[in-house]
Amino acid sequence: MKRQLAETAKDLAAYIRSLDEDLTEPPPAGAATTAPVLSRAGKSAPAAAPVPPAASLASPAPLMPAKINASMDELAEQVKACRNCGLGSARLNAVFGVGNRKAKVVFVGEGPGFQEDHKGEPFVGRSGQLLDKILETVLGLKRSDVYIANIVKCHPMKNPADPESHGNDRPPTPDEIAACRPYLDEQLRAIKPACIVTLGSVPTKVLLNTDKGISLMRGRAYDYPVEIVPGRPVKLIPTYHPAALLRNPNLKRDTWEDMKMLKAFLETGKI
Ligand code: URA
C-alpha cells in the first residue's frame, strides 16, 4: 500500500515536471508551414460576431445523431466546402480532425485558434503541445493513437476582418455550434469510440447538454446521451482544457486524475 502511494506520488511528480517544461510557440504566420490551403474562402469577412453567454450552450432540442451518412473523407470534403455559418467565410482552413479513425478515445476541444486555422489541424499551438505531453506521460499514447476534433471546425474570431492578428479568438456562438454539430456527430458515428474526453466547458456543455461549467462536471464519467452503437453506451470524461492548465498550473493535478480514470477505463473497460 505504502509502495503504491509512493509510486503514485512519483508518477504525479514526473507528470507535473514534464508539463512544466517550456512549450515553444509554433512559427508565426508567414513562416514555412504545412498548411494545406492558404486562401480565404470569401473576399469580404463578416462582421464580428457577439461573444455568447457561457451558460447558453446546452441544446434545448433533443440530441439526435446527424443523418449525413458520409465516409470520413467525404465528410472532410463537406467541411472544407461548408458555409453553414459565417465562420466558413473568414477562416484560412477548415480544421476537420486528426488521428486514428478507429481510436478508442476521441478528444473534443472548443474550436480552432490562430495556429490551427493556419495549419488546418486541431491543437497544434501551445495547448496542443500540452495535450500531447498529457497523452504521452499519463496514457503512454501519441496523438496518432487517439482522434482529436473540435465542436466547431472553423476559427471563431472576434474580428474576422483581421485574421492575421493574434488574440483574436473567441468562443463559438450557439448558432455556430448548432451549424457544426452534425459534422462531429457523424465523425463520432464513423469512429465509434468507447470514450469521449471533452476539453473544457464549451464541449462539455454541448455534448452533455448541460449549463454546468467544467469544474462542477469533471471528476467522474458520464454516459454520452447520443446512441452511437445500439446497446453500447459511450463514456464521456470531462476535463480541463489544456489552455486552462497553462493559465492555472494548480489544475494539472485534477487533469492527471481525470486521465488516470481514462487510462483505467481503456485498460479494463470499466469505469
Ligand atoms: N483550442 C481548442 O479548443 N481547439 C483547438 O484545436 C486548439 C485550441
Residues whose N, C-alpha, C, O or C-beta is under 5 A from the ligand:
A	BS01	URA	G109 E110 G111 P112 G113 E116 P122 F123 S127 N150
